């Protein structure tokens, strides 16, 4: 049996017991179990499914320090960050439990029959959302708990009534195994089939490819690189029956420094910017990799403060040597571009550590060179000096799709901010003011998604309660007798508290 071992991100040393690697034959078995479990799981009551999600959260918390220790060792992330991830993951599961109980995700709609309508009678029409089927989820490297085995993709798919097969990320196999065991215990506690949740591990891409191509998989959730997401999407589209791949991929998350805010607090913004840039060694999909500012008072103060902060920033452990290597190459490539000037570089560290880097260029250069939009997955960013407001608009319109955009502004910047927002809406999934994009609140109004290539589907989010919609589809029932209708659509259950529209009106 093939095995591999966990690696300490900080030192590159292996540790712990060897871990058995799954192969392609295991994928077929897991997908069949998921298919066999689908009808049983999708038929669970809202209360039973919600209680199951809550028990997963309880079982994850019950792991205790062993989970935190494994995740910090395998990722190099600090204890406080991992504890926050654990809390976020459990909070997300409990949020979806509430969503399931309330039932609004079913989007019930009823158009009662109108047999006497002229010139044609109307049939009785009733609609609800139903789960797609087994979902393949790929764990992310940069969030070993919150975007991995029990992360948002798994939580939202289970909430929708879909069995899940997880391809654990090879950078944190011990963390994934602990969480997978916790979910499996919750499955047993609920009396559900084993196939409701399964966990596959291994370092090869072959395992993930087989999972996406298995005909029993109905959708895919992925967080990672653009190359990885597009490779999975290509495989999914070449299947005999194509399926959706909900991939959250690359983003450089433009930060707009508007003139009055920049004039009043340029230095403070420069320091705060580097604090956001270097958080978690810059290994966030919402890292501020692009700063846009109009030439004027305050920009030099911002740059001077950023330069000082970068030089003072210590190198940090990066998730894997491959990520560290790719980051170093991206920074070197940018530093060699004509028209790009280095502002500051911190200590570059070693093969497992990465330092911060900030560069600047002119607006016209940025507009003429698409390569300057490339994501550098780490603590590196490019400042673009725009000559005027019109050039700032042209730059926004030239951007690829992004997860976020940030406006730093004060009251006197309201007019220019009002001009920018419609342009940003076409490019991003979340617009924020006077903050930093790193940090994604788990809530009902959050969008963690955006136009291509930040995701493969701009209509969806991977964080927040709307994430459940990715794994549901509508079914309409026409003139079906009441006793054959799904219980939620029967007239006798109209008062059960689940929201419904009758003739388009809330009832």
Secondary structure, 3 states (H helix, E strand, C coil): CCEEEEECCCCCCEEEEEEECCCHHHHHHHHHHHHHHHHHHHCCCHHHHHHHHHHHHHHHHHHCHHHHHHHHHHHCCCHHHHHHHHHHHHHHHHHHHHHHHHCHHHCEEEECCECCCCCCCECCEEEEEEECCCEEEECCCCCCCCCCCCCHHHHHHHHHCCCEEEECCHHHHHHHHHHHHHHHHHHHHCCCCHHHEEEECCCCHHHHHHHHHCCCCCEEEEECCHHHHHHHHHHHHCCCCCCEEEEECCCCCEEEECHHHHHHHHHHHHHHHHHHHHHHHHCCCCCCCEEEEECCCCHHHHHHHHHHHHHHCCCEECCCHHHHHHHHHHHHHHHCCCCEEEEEECCCCCCCEECCEEEEEEHHHHHHCHHHHCCCCCCEEEEEEECCHHHHHHHHHHCCCEEEEEEECCHHHHHHHHHHHHHHHCCEEEEEECCCCCCCCCCCCCCCCCCCCCECCCCCCCCCHHHHHHHEEEEEEECCCHHHCCHHHCHHHCCCCCCEEECCEEC
